[in-house]
Amino acid sequence: MQLQRLGIRWRIYAGFGSLLALGLGLAGIALWALFSVNRDVTEMDAAADHAAVLQGVLPDIIVMRTKAERDSFGEEDSAIARKVAQDAAQRLKTATATRSPERRKVYEGLIQEISTYENERNEWAGLSAQLQTEIKKLFADGDELTAASERLRATTSAGTDRSIARRAAEVETTTLLVRVANWQFLATFDPHGQEVFKANVERARAALADLEAASSAPDVRAQIGSMKTVLDRYAASFAVASADTLRINELHSDLMVPRLHRVQTQTDSDEGRLRSEFADARNTATATIKTATTVQEVVATLGLLLGGLCAFFVARSIIRPVAELTDTMGKLAGGRYRGRDSGARCPGRDRRDGARGRGLPPECHRAR
């Protein structure tokens, strides 16, 4: 056998070396499993951290959207909206320290969206305050315009000139149409309402000019001048109020609410994706652990079998020559292996391992 050609020392080395190789194999599998699980756990931690950031930001975004959809300009609601927007931006700004370029890009995009929303809301609130002021002016000027048209109608009705009274009635009708156009626009936010209002203003001015040209009475002309002044103020207030109303409606319906809806949808989607990544990493780690455990069990079982076989053959290859030597020494003590032909009967003389010729008499060695 090939094993018998090796010395006893090398047989022992081979036996322990094979056991060491099996141990190193098991250690290598354990290291592979450790690094794989560590990678998966790192991915799970990152996914959990990012999900926690989005979970912290999402309630703030919901509050911002709720306040915007309520179309609320109150100081308390505005303060709440500003506070949650600042909190969300701060959380996202802190989270941009992440090492993941992909997550950093997401956070920076959300910060930009929130910043744009804040600018739009500030403009929205400013225009709202201005609109409230202009609406108060419109109501005051409208009431004054109506009262002036009624006084003018009463003054002209007291006279005998029916044409003047008819023109005064036309003035009253056209000024009322001006106010109706204003009310209709504020109720519907119809952009075409501006054109209707302007057309009615021009009709009212034309009616005033016609009455002024037909009447020479000082009191009538004085009232006409007063009505022109009020009508001009009313038209100027409407121009500001209508522009503010359209811009507020644009900010609310076309920019702010859709933006917050988009941000909320994106945040929900990102959070769901992170949950999926966390679950995938967890499943991968579990599978790695199971695979490593199975492989180690198989390798350990094979190691026990191979180690047992190796120990058996190595021990056998060592015990046999030692037993032969012991037997030879016993026979030598009894007078065997003497004479010229003793070499032919010397056991172990032809061995090629470390036990070759050990314990034999000189005749055995000379016979060679």
Secondary structure, DSSP 8 states (H G I E B T S, - for coil): -GGGGS-HHHHHHHHHHHHHHHHHHHHHHHHHHHHHHHHHHHHHHHHHHHHHHHHHHHHHHHHHHHHHHTT---HHHHHHHHHHHHHHHHHHHHHTT-S-HHHHHHHHHHHHHHHHHHHHHHHHHHHHHHHHHHHHHHHHHHHHHHHHHHHHHHHHHTSS-HHHHHHHHHHHHHHHHHHHHHHHHHHH--THHHHHHHHHHHHHHHHHHHHHHH---HHHHHHHHHHHHHHHHHHHHHHHHHHHHHHHHIIIIIIIHHHHHHHHHHHHHHHHHHHHHHHHHHHHHHHHHHHHHHHHHHHHHHHHHHHHHHHHHHHHHHHHHHHHHHHHHHHHHTT-S-SGGGGGG-TTTT--STTTTTT--HHHHHH-
